Amino acid sequence: MRYQEYMDIIRTVNDRFRYYKSIESLFELDQWSGLPELGGTYRQQMSAFVGTQKAGLFQTEDAKKAFEYFANVDEGQIEDPIEHGLIRTFKSRYRNAVRVPEETMKQYNLLRADVMSAWKHARERKDYHVFEPWLKQVFDLKKKIALAIDPDAPAFDTMIGAVDEGLKSADVSREFDVLKRGIGEILDKITKADLEVNEEIFFREEDPDEMSAFGRRLAAEAGYDQRKGGFNDKVIHGFTSFFGPQDARVSTQRSGSPHLIFTCLHEAGHAMFSSGGNDQVNAANMWGGIEGSFHEANARFYENIVGRSREYWEFYYPQFQKAFPFFKDIKMDEFYRAMNTVRPSLRRIGADEVTYSLHVILRYELERDYFSGKIGTEDLNIAWNDKYKKYLGVCPENDTEGILQDMHWAGDYIGYFQSYALGNIYDGQIRKALLSEVPDLYEQIRHGEFDRLNKWMKEHIWQYGCCYTSGEMLKRLTGKTLDAVPFLDYMKEKYADLYGIHI
C-alpha cells in the first residue's frame, strides 16, 4: 500500500473512534444528570462494551499495517495539520489499545460505576475510609494500564502524557515550583496590605432562575452559540459534553450565587473551543480541541482573563445591578474587589484566582507521590490535610470538605488535575501573544465587544481542533515552551492595582 491508502485506513478508524467517544460522552452526561442509582450496573456493562468496541478498531490487520508504516514516518515532516494530527493520534491510540490487555480494560470499566457510587456514599458520611478501598483498586488498575502502555516509563508520566501528549512530570513539577514561589510572594504582599473587602456580598444568594438566565446570557454574548449547544443545571460539578463538531452542551449546578456566572463563562470557553473547528477539521473528525490543559486554558481564559477583569464588569455591572436590585447601592469598585478577593480557602471550586493553582498543585503532588510509591491510599487524606495547612494555611474539618470534594478520582480523571494550573500558565502565554496583536483588547471588552477576541482565538487556536498537541500549539503561538512567568506577571499587574501595592 502507498501513503494515501494507509491514510484512508487511519481516517476510517478515526471516524469510528469519534463516534464511540460521542456515545461515551452521552453516557457521561446521563450518569451525572439523570442516571438512577440502580441503573449504574447495566450502564457500566454498556460502557464496557462500547470501550471494547472502540479498542477493537485498532486490533485489525489493516490497523496494524498502518501503524507499522507510520511508525517510520517523521510526523514533523508532515505539513498538512489534519494529516499530522490524524497520524499522531492514531499512533497514540493504537499503542494504548493493543498494549493493554482486554480483560484489564474490561475490569477497569466495570469498576467505574462502583467507584463513583462509593465516592457519593463516602461524601454523605464524610468519611474517606468508605472510599479508600475503591480508590486503591482504581489507582492500582490505572497504574497497571499505564505500565502496559509503556513498561519503560514511570506510570505517572504515561498518565500525564495521556492527558497532555509530550509532557512529563519533570516539566510540570519544574513550572509548578516556579508558580508556587511566585504565588507565595504575591500572597504575602496581599496579606500584608490588609485591604478591607466586603467579600460577603459576592456570596449572596439570589433567585437561581434569574442568576442562571443572567449567566447564560453572558456566556452567549461572550460567543457561545446555543445553536451548537445548550444548558442544563442538574449536576453537582460544572462540565461540558462534546457530542459532535457543532454540539457542545454546558452543564452547571443550580445556584443563585454570582459564582454561577463564572461557571457559565468557563464552560462556554470549553464549548467554543470544542465547536470552533474549521470545515476541513470537522469533516476529518478532528474537532473537539486539544484535550487536557489547553482546553482548560481556553475555559479559564473566558472565566478569568476576560470575565474577572475590571473592564468586563465596567460594562456588565450596571446590567447586573438592574437584574439584582440588592446591588444597586453597591459601587462597582466594591463589587470588583469582592469578586477578586484573595483569601485561602478549603475548596478548589470557587477559590480565588491567586490561590487556585495551589489547590491544583497539591492534588498533582499527591498523585505524583502515590504513583512513585512515596505514599499509600490509606494515608492520602492525612497528606491532603497537611498540604492544605502548608500551602494555604487552612485545614478541612471533615473529609467531604477535604479529600472527597472532587469527583475526579471517582470519575476516571486520574492524572488530570495538573491541567487546571497548566491552563493558567498557558493563559499567561496566550494573553501575552494576544495583546501583542490586539493591544486594545481590554478597551474592546470595556464596551462589551468580543468579536475581535473570538476571531483571534478561532484563527490561531480553535480552527485546528485537536490537530496539534498543547506543546505544538504553544510553539505556534509564542515560539516558546511551557513558561509560568507570563501568568505570574499578569497576576502581579492585576493584583498590584487591585490592592494598591507594589509586587
Beta strands, then each sheet from edge to edge (+ up, - down):
strand 1: 229-232
strand 2: 239-244
strand 3: 247-251
sheet 1: 1+ 3+ 2-
end
